[in-house]
Amino acid sequence: MLTPRNKPVQAGQPGHRRKAAALIAAAFFTLEAPIGAHADDRPFLRTTHALPSEDADGWEVSVMAVANRRGQALSTQIERDLSPTQKLEFEFGRSPHPLGPEPEQGLRLRSLWRSPAESGWGFATKLGIEPRRSGEDGGQRQQAQGVWSWAATPHSWLHLNLGWQWRRDDEQAQRLRTSTRSLALHTPINGQRSLYLEAAGSGDGRDRLLHLGVRHWLAPQRLALDTGLGQQNGSERPGRFLAINLNFFDLN
């Protein structure tokens, strides 16, 4: 959700926080299974926000289809709120055509360290792993990033992500590092619709993306449909694309 509670974030559950942090840290530092910068908080494709969860023990499930002229990819993302300040994300997907959009996959942990409810801006960190994939870019990935969110207006949010990504290159038998960044805006149009826009890129030029779309609430705060158009200009799968996402929110 992109609308935080109008009160400060609660302290959370230390037991859940320690277990989740241990899981991600073990994978990140010992398994050499680096994360993709590709899947993040819906409706965005590259951007994470630093906003508290609406439910301290909630679930969110999204199913996204991305299509370009070369093919399609279908991904499912499951998010679990371990506490108002920690969220665990698991995503899996497939693309039947090797030159089609890259399927979203990975395990990620987002930790909120400062809530916008305190001073109008928030800060979070995100770590994740993405498994080995088949094809020309089948190396494993890791990512670590810092996330800032500001209240541009009482109901509009601006999000900035800065981080690093490590990619395993099996041909050169080494790990390659590159910077990542994204800037996104989410603002309401009316009571049922909101507009979102994001721009993202990587330091190696493999990934440059523009994405614009509209979120429509089919059931208020329960079911949302995101429809977006975008353009990739980097060396990794360039061209226009269409992204359609269905989000289900399990809120008590």
N, C-alpha and C positions, 0 to 999 in steps of 0.2 A: 504494500500500500504506500501511496505517496502523500498521505495526510496524517501527520502525527497527532497524538493526543494533545490536548491543551493543558498538559500538566507535566512536570518533570518526570524523566524516566525513573523507574524503580530500580532498586539495587540489583535485581536479578537473582539467579540461583547459582551459588558458587560451585556446587557439585557438577551441574551441567557444564558450566564454563570450563572447569578444569578438564573434564573428560573430552569435550570437543576440542579444546586447545591442544591437548596431548595427541589426539588423533591426527589433526592437521600437521602439527609439528613433526611427528614421527614420519609421516609421508613426505613432507617437504624437505626434510634434512637428510633422510637416510635412504629413500627408495629411488632417488634419481628419476622421479616421474613428474617432470615439470608440468604447470596449468595453462590453459589457454586464456587469452584476453578476450575471448569471443562471446561468452554468455554471461549476462549480468541481470540486474533487476529489471523486470518487465515494467513498462513496455519497451525499454531500451535494449539494444543489442550489444553495446560495449560499455555501458555506464552503470555504476553502482551509486546508490544514494546513502547519505548518513542520517537517516530518519529512524526514529524508534518504531518498533512493531506495535500494531494496534492491539494484539493479543499476546500475552506472555507465554501462551502454550498453544499457538495456532499453527495451521497448515496453509500452504498455498500451492496450487498445482496449475501449471500453464502448459499448453500444447501449441507449438509454433510451427508453421509451414513457411519456408522461404523458397522463392522460385526466381530463377533468372533464365535467360534464353538457352542455357546449357542443361538445365535440369532442376530438380527440387531437393529439398532436405526437410525432414520432419524431426522435431526434437520435443522431448517432454522434460520439464523442469519441476522438481519437487523441493519446496522450501519448508523447513521446520523451524519455528521460533523456539529456541531453547530458553529464552528469557526476553524481556523487552530490549536487551542490548546485544544479544547474540543470535545469529541466524545461521543454520547449516543448509547448504544447497547441494542437491544431487541432480545431475542432468545426463540424459542419454539420448542418442539420436542416430539416424542413418541417412545416407544419400545414395540412391541407386546409381547415380552417374558420377564418375570421378572428377569431372570438370564442373559439376553443379555446385550449389552453395555448400560450404563446409558444415557438417552436422555438429550440433552443440553437445559437448560431453565434458564431464568433470565433477570434482568434489571441491566445495569452497566453504570457507568459514568467514563470516563478516562479524566484526566486533565493533560496537559503538562506544566511543570513549567520551564524547561530549554531545549532549542532546541540544537540538535547536530550541527546545523549550526553555533552556537556561538563558540564552542571550541572542537568539535569532539565527545562529549558525551551528552546524554540527560537524564532528570529525569522526571518521571510522577507518579501520584498516581491513584489508581483505587478503587472505592467502588461499591458494587453491592448487589443485593438481589436475592435469588432463592426461588420460592414458595414451599409450601408443596407438597411432592410427595407421591404417594401410594407405598405400598410394605414394605419390612423389614427395609428400611432406609428412611422412609417417612418424617423425621423431616425437618424443615426449616433450611436455611443456610444464613450466612452473610460472607462477606470477605472484608478485607482492605489490600492493598498491595502497596509497593513501587517498582518502575520499573526503571531500568537503562539500557541504550543502548550505545554501543561504536562502533565506526567505526574501525573494525579490519583491513580492507583494504579500498581503496577508494569506493569499491562497496559491501563489506561484512559487516554484522552487527552481533554483539554479544549482547544478551539480558539477563539480570539477574532480576528475580522477587523474592522478599522476603515479606512475609506478615503473616496475621493471619486469621483463619477461625473459625467461631462460628456455631455450629450445635445444633439444638433443639432436645433433647432426650425425647420423650413423656413418655417412660416407666419409666425413672428415674425422670421425671418432673424437668429437669435442662438443662442448656446450657453448652455444652462442647466446649472448645477452643483448637485449635491445630495450630502449625506453618505450613506454606506452603513455598515452594521454587521451582524455576525452572531456568534452564540455557539453552539457545537456540542459534543456529547459523543459519544464512541465507546468502548464498553466490552464486553468479552466476556461471553457467557452461558455457553457451554461450548466444547469444542474445535472445534465446527463452526459455531457461530452467535455473532453479536455484535449488540448493540443500538446504534442511532444516533439522535440527537435533535438538531435544530437550530432556532433561532429567528433570523429576519433581518428587516431593515427598511431603508427609505430615508428620508432627512430630508424629502422632499417628500410622503410618504404614499402614493406610487404603489405601493410594494411592501412588504407586511408578510406574513410567512410563518412557519408552524409546520410542521415535518416530522418524523415519527417512523417508524422502520422497523427491519427486521431483515436482516442480511447472513448468507447461508447459503453455506458453502463446498462447492460441488459437487465440486471437485478441490482439495485443499489447496494454497494459494498459487498456484494456476493459474487456476481458474474460480470466480467468485462470482456469486450471484444476490441482488440487493437488492430488497426489496419494502417500499414505504413508503406511508403515508397522510398527507395534509396539508391545511392550510387557508390560503387567501390572504384577507386582510382589508383590503388596500389598495384603491385605486381602479383598479388595473391587474389585470383578469381575476380578480375575487373569486370565492370558492367553494371547495368541497372538491375534492380531486384524489387520484388514485392514480398512483404512480410505480413502474415496474418497470424494473430495470437489470440487464444481463448484462455482467460484467466479465471480460476475458481478460488475464492477466498473462504476459508473455514474460520469464521469469527464467532466467538460466543456472545 
